[in-house]
Amino acid sequence: MRHFSYEEWLKYVNGEIPEATRALFEDHLFNCDDCLELYSEAISIQENSLPALSSSQFTDHVMSLIKKETGLNE
């Protein structure tokens, strides 16, 4: 079984690999605990680089999009 490196998992997490290759990575996660650990580390790194959003901001934003899409205006 070929394992993927941490750098490859980081590219996967950042969406920097072709769609066809993504399926190969995803299938591999089901069978490899070592790579699952590397993937989890890459997710943690990516999560720390995202801006913090308060839950109320997120909810308000989603609700405004729903209202816009459905034509519901209060």
C-alpha positions, 0 to 999 in steps of 0.5 A, spaced: 500 500 500 502 506 498 502 511 503 501 519 502 506 524 505 503 530 510 505 535 504 500 531 500 495 531 505 496 538 506 495 539 499 488 535 499 486 539 505 487 545 501 484 543 495 490 543 491 490 536 487 486 534 481 478 531 483 480 524 480 486 524 485 481 526 491 477 520 490 484 515 491 486 519 497 479 518 500 479 511 499 485 510 502 483 514 508 478 508 510 484 503 510 490 506 513 490 509 520 497 512 519 494 516 513 488 518 517 493 521 523 496 525 517 490 528 514 487 530 521 494 534 523 493 537 516 486 539 518 488 542 524 493 546 521 488 548 516 483 550 521 488 554 525 489 559 519 481 560 518 479 567 520 474 566 527 467 567 526 462 567 531 456 563 531 451 569 531 455 572 525 454 565 521 447 564 523 445 571 520 449 570 514 446 563 512 439 566 514 440 572 510 442 568 504 436 563 505 431 569 505 434 572 499 434 565 495 427 564 497 424 571 496 422 571 504 424 578 506 422 581 513 
